[in-house]
């Protein structure tokens, strides 16, 4: 009897649900003053301008409610130090600690610089390919988003991202990542990290736009993207990038 | 035939049922169900809307300019490219309720030092100080106006034009040396700087007056000019203005 009741309830759920799904087609008529198809966002990063103050990291956490713990980041800043013996040291700077304590003397440094990092919003995103439930996807304006209601927290995408840009949100226990501050850019504001950067190391704009700071950045600089060989086609491009940056 | 069926084990029959269900399910999803049922655009749309509705915390400088005159002061100074919220923190709530919610007013020395303390990884020429040596314990705002922060004394002599070198030298071991200690500057250089150049040391012996083995200047690193450096001039390997002189 138990099984029969179960099958009955299942049918009572599935059949009307299916009919509803056919009838209620996605309503595209709903008027919105923002048209995602008219935009395609990207970011430029000038490595030579980053002073490693970490204001972007703090602003990102404030704006998006990312946990303040020092291992959850939507954007972060790495410090690369190439020592005279060609050893490469990469440190993730913690904005709460003033300055960076290093375990080596200044005289051992050959060259050193900061590299801000964030989700590259790939045009060909590996994280989207691997998601078993289709919870992560690319929007019309080129931003990769996560549906936190659909995500099952399996961490596949976190493994798949070659840039380490994703983390598991400790509150929702779903995958979380940079959204280019989607709620800001769709209202014409800049992403929080770009807004607060004191040296304009980060430039945000429309990659297909005509005259814009991003277009100027792309025209005036020699550009590179991270891990170009993986064919992920990142929309975050770097100028002044050192060959040691991974 | 009658003999054949019972010869199949019971377990295999059940397995066959499972197989039929699986293949049937696949065919159902692949060919029978209408495309609208498998359409993911509804959940994509709801996620996009959810992301767009997230609260904004950084208001953007344009909002500040509506009420605060300091904005115009800032736009004329060295901090013109800084957003108000880089220092004052999130201001969206303040802009909606100016009387009750107040943004940060950082007055502590530690705040300015986060950007302006010397760090070997920072770009050359970015204004940096050594916080331990630069008027210790005195708040920065006692001398520098944060909205218009040129140094308390007007740049004069060499640093009026060579500010980048002057700022770098200021945190190097050569801080106590005048520019004219090493460079001979003819008066014409100040009139027609590109036609008449200041000199740069052309002999190894010049650096040797302080850094040579027999030098009487105390507490400088000493080398033997006859064996060190071969045919090169000192500054072809060492960077006299840089903090890491080596």
HADDOCK unambig.tbl for C-alpha pairs under 7 A between the chains (distance, minus, plus):
assign (segid A and resid 21 and name CA) (segid B and resid 37 and name CA) 5.87 0.50 0.50
assign (segid A and resid 22 and name CA) (segid B and resid 36 and name CA) 6.14 0.50 0.50
assign (segid A and resid 22 and name CA) (segid B and resid 37 and name CA) 6.15 0.50 0.50
assign (segid A and resid 25 and name CA) (segid B and resid 36 and name CA) 6.85 0.50 0.50
assign (segid A and resid 26 and name CA) (segid B and resid 41 and name CA) 6.94 0.50 0.50
assign (segid A and resid 26 and name CA) (segid B and resid 42 and name CA) 5.60 0.50 0.50
assign (segid A and resid 48 and name CA) (segid B and resid 123 and name CA) 6.08 0.50 0.50
assign (segid A and resid 49 and name CA) (segid B and resid 123 and name CA) 6.41 0.50 0.50
assign (segid A and resid 51 and name CA) (segid B and resid 115 and name CA) 6.85 0.50 0.50
assign (segid A and resid 51 and name CA) (segid B and resid 122 and name CA) 4.91 0.50 0.50
assign (segid A and resid 51 and name CA) (segid B and resid 123 and name CA) 6.62 0.50 0.50
assign (segid A and resid 53 and name CA) (segid B and resid 114 and name CA) 5.87 0.50 0.50
assign (segid A and resid 53 and name CA) (segid B and resid 115 and name CA) 5.34 0.50 0.50
assign (segid A and resid 63 and name CA) (segid B and resid 56 and name CA) 6.69 0.50 0.50
assign (segid A and resid 63 and name CA) (segid B and resid 57 and name CA) 5.47 0.50 0.50
assign (segid A and resid 63 and name CA) (segid B and resid 58 and name CA) 6.82 0.50 0.50
assign (segid A and resid 98 and name CA) (segid B and resid 114 and name CA) 6.01 0.50 0.50
assign (segid A and resid 99 and name CA) (segid B and resid 114 and name CA) 6.86 0.50 0.50
assign (segid A and resid 106 and name CA) (segid B and resid 244 and name CA) 6.73 0.50 0.50
assign (segid A and resid 107 and name CA) (segid B and resid 244 and name CA) 6.18 0.50 0.50
assign (segid A and resid 107 and name CA) (segid B and resid 246 and name CA) 6.95 0.50 0.50
assign (segid A and resid 112 and name CA) (segid B and resid 120 and name CA) 6.73 0.50 0.50
assign (segid A and resid 112 and name CA) (segid B and resid 121 and name CA) 4.67 0.50 0.50
assign (segid A and resid 113 and name CA) (segid B and resid 121 and name CA) 4.36 0.50 0.50
assign (segid A and resid 113 and name CA) (segid B and resid 122 and name CA) 6.32 0.50 0.50
assign (segid A and resid 114 and name CA) (segid B and resid 121 and name CA) 6.45 0.50 0.50
assign (segid A and resid 147 and name CA) (segid B and resid 47 and name CA) 5.49 0.50 0.50
assign (segid A and resid 182 and name CA) (segid B and resid 51 and name CA) 6.31 0.50 0.50
assign (segid A and resid 182 and name CA) (segid B and resid 52 and name CA) 6.04 0.50 0.50
assign (segid A and resid 183 and name CA) (segid B and resid 51 and name CA) 5.77 0.50 0.50
assign (segid A and resid 183 and name CA) (segid B and resid 52 and name CA) 3.96 0.50 0.50
assign (segid A and resid 183 and name CA) (segid B and resid 53 and name CA) 6.13 0.50 0.50
assign (segid A and resid 183 and name CA) (segid B and resid 54 and name CA) 5.80 0.50 0.50
assign (segid A and resid 184 and name CA) (segid B and resid 56 and name CA) 6.71 0.50 0.50
assign (segid A and resid 186 and name CA) (segid B and resid 52 and name CA) 6.95 0.50 0.50
assign (segid A and resid 192 and name CA) (segid B and resid 58 and name CA) 6.62 0.50 0.50
assign (segid A and resid 195 and name CA) (segid B and resid 60 and name CA) 6.91 0.50 0.50
assign (segid A and resid 195 and name CA) (segid B and resid 83 and name CA) 6.31 0.50 0.50
assign (segid A and resid 196 and name CA) (segid B and resid 82 and name CA) 6.98 0.50 0.50
assign (segid A and resid 196 and name CA) (segid B and resid 83 and name CA) 5.58 0.50 0.50
assign (segid A and resid 196 and name CA) (segid B and resid 85 and name CA) 6.22 0.50 0.50
assign (segid A and resid 196 and name CA) (segid B and resid 86 and name CA) 4.48 0.50 0.50
assign (segid A and resid 197 and name CA) (segid B and resid 86 and name CA) 6.91 0.50 0.50
assign (segid A and resid 198 and name CA) (segid B and resid 81 and name CA) 6.57 0.50 0.50
assign (segid A and resid 198 and name CA) (segid B and resid 82 and name CA) 4.76 0.50 0.50
assign (segid A and resid 198 and name CA) (segid B and resid 83 and name CA) 7.00 0.50 0.50
assign (segid A and resid 198 and name CA) (segid B and resid 86 and name CA) 6.74 0.50 0.50
assign (segid A and resid 199 and name CA) (segid B and resid 81 and name CA) 6.95 0.50 0.50
